[in-house]
């Protein structure tokens, strides 16, 4: 029996959860990317997209829809993705910290967009959780620096903490434009925000 059967899940009444179920997305997080796309058009038809922390697959599916069949979407996560993906999307099981050491070894060619919706397993300690989020973001930015084409786009989730300003400055250093965005579909109590870096600089260094 499902754990907690017979009890009302506290998120059952969440409109984004219900909508995701109706539209057959694995998770409500898809609407965060949808808001980002509507606001900043981070993915264009034909783009090659890398999705870091892709499980359970909602961002992968949406990115594949946005890029269209002429595009290519590759996801990476420690957790295997079990949902059926479009033919131009795929998922690999890997550790992003290992990936950050030598991304070229994992991928064939460069990407137009790098997405990261990664988040650490939370502990309840804001200090610990924000520090772990920052470490994931640093790994994501390191990967983006090496695999993005000049002019490329970087979207990254980070928990709000003392390291946010430092990370924003790091993104600003490598991209022509950096915006901070909090989707309406983020839960009110969530510490998460998203950084949108557009126009990767040709001279960016790892």
Buried (B, 14 or more C-beta within 10 A) or exposed (E): EEEEEEEEEEEEEBEBBEBBEEEEBBBBBBBBBBBBBEEBEBBBEEBBBBBBBBBBBBBBBBBBBBBBEEBBBBBBBEEEBEBEBBEBBBBBEBEBEEBBEEBEEBBEEBBBBBBBBBBBEEEEEBEEBBBBBBBBBBBBBBBBBBBBBEEBBBBBBBBBBEBBEEBBEBBEEBBEEBBEBEBEBBEEEBBBBBBBBBBBBEEBEE
